[in-house]
Amino acid sequence: MKNFLYTLFFSLLTFPLASHASGNLESTDLVGVTFWVISVALVASTAFFFFESLRVKGKFRTSLVVSGLVTLVAAIHYFYMRDVWVTTGTSPTVFRYIDWVITVPLLMIEFYLILAACTKVSLGVFWRLTVGTLVMLIAGYLGEAGFIDSTIGFVVGMAGWAYILYEIFAGEAASVNASQATPAVQSAYNSMKWIVTIGWAIYPLGYFFGYLAGGADDASLNVIYNLADFVNKIGYGLVIWAAAASEVD
Ligand SMILES: *C/C=C(C)/C=C/C=C(C)/C=C/C1=C(C)CCCC1(C)C
């Protein structure tokens, strides 16, 4: 069984590698270099999370596989986004949103998964986190792509984010964490909560400066998003891994 899983994981890793770039990266293109470095870090993290999922206690396996799926999906998008950047010098916004629609709900349900590894958690937690996330992203996309007014997209998107923050700071998820989670899970939960508050704030700020406050420069915006993704996808996964690994027996 383990050999089968190793083979499966390894074959999944070839997807990002197969999506090769058609343009050459100039050594002076710093934004392109950040795309490159993050792509490779995402592939390496995917291997790490998948293989570690076979070592941690069974109840944490799903969480680590989900962390690996987040970095795998993001790696594939990063290879394409680097291509868009290198060949056109413009922001690969559509790819970012496609990536977010898949990875952000997965990141959010990690709260549910780590709590469910400790105790019985109602499915309401899962659905509220998923729906809040989708409202945030879909409103943002519609505003950014011009289907709805960009201010309305921003306001509705912010409301979706506020709803998720409420759930993890003061809602049912927060009370289950405080009363029933193990110390390791509580500490992961708290770090994740702050990543979702501070690390995620980069994206609405980017939207605000890009669409509502007169436009932002594409190069700076992409470097900031790339660094933010490093923390919010890889760092976030490592926080969960640290909790899971500390409970290995
Ligand atoms: C790995 C990628 C992540 C964690 C992306 C997160 C994206 C957001 C938290 C986006 C939030 C937005 C708002 C809160 C309002 C305006 C529209 C968005 C979609 C930029």
The ligand as an SDF file (V2000), in Angstrom:
LIG
                    3D

 20 20  0  0  0  0  0  0  0  0999 V2000
   -2.9360   30.9470   -1.5900 C   0  0  0  0  0  0  0  0  0  0  0  0
   -3.7980   32.0140   -1.8600 C   0  0  0  0  0  0  0  0  0  0  0  0
   -4.5380   32.6960   -0.9080 C   0  0  0  0  0  0  0  0  0  0  0  0
   -4.4290   32.3590    0.5510 C   0  0  0  0  0  0  0  0  0  0  0  0
   -5.4160   33.7400   -1.3780 C   0  0  0  0  0  0  0  0  0  0  0  0
   -6.2480   34.4320   -0.6010 C   0  0  0  0  0  0  0  0  0  0  0  0
   -7.0740   35.4490   -1.1560 C   0  0  0  0  0  0  0  0  0  0  0  0
   -7.8630   36.3140   -0.4290 C   0  0  0  0  0  0  0  0  0  0  0  0
   -7.9250   36.2510    1.0600 C   0  0  0  0  0  0  0  0  0  0  0  0
   -8.6300   37.3130   -1.1470 C   0  0  0  0  0  0  0  0  0  0  0  0
   -9.4700   38.2010   -0.5700 C   0  0  0  0  0  0  0  0  0  0  0  0
  -10.2890   39.2560   -1.1880 C   0  0  0  0  0  0  0  0  0  0  0  0
  -11.0560   40.0540   -0.3220 C   0  0  0  0  0  0  0  0  0  0  0  0
  -11.0610   39.8370    1.1550 C   0  0  0  0  0  0  0  0  0  0  0  0
  -11.9170   41.1670   -0.7980 C   0  0  0  0  0  0  0  0  0  0  0  0
  -11.5930   41.6110   -2.1860 C   0  0  0  0  0  0  0  0  0  0  0  0
  -11.3890   40.5160   -3.1280 C   0  0  0  0  0  0  0  0  0  0  0  0
  -10.3200   39.4810   -2.7050 C   0  0  0  0  0  0  0  0  0  0  0  0
  -10.7450   38.2110   -3.4330 C   0  0  0  0  0  0  0  0  0  0  0  0
   -8.9490   39.9400   -3.2190 C   0  0  0  0  0  0  0  0  0  0  0  0
  1  2  1  0
  2  3  2  0
  3  4  1  0
  3  5  1  0
  5  6  2  0
  6  7  1  0
  7  8  2  0
  8  9  1  0
  8 10  1  0
 10 11  2  0
 11 12  1  0
 12 13  2  0
 12 18  1  0
 13 14  1  0
 13 15  1  0
 15 16  1  0
 16 17  1  0
 17 18  1  0
 18 19  1  0
 18 20  1  0
M  END
$$$$
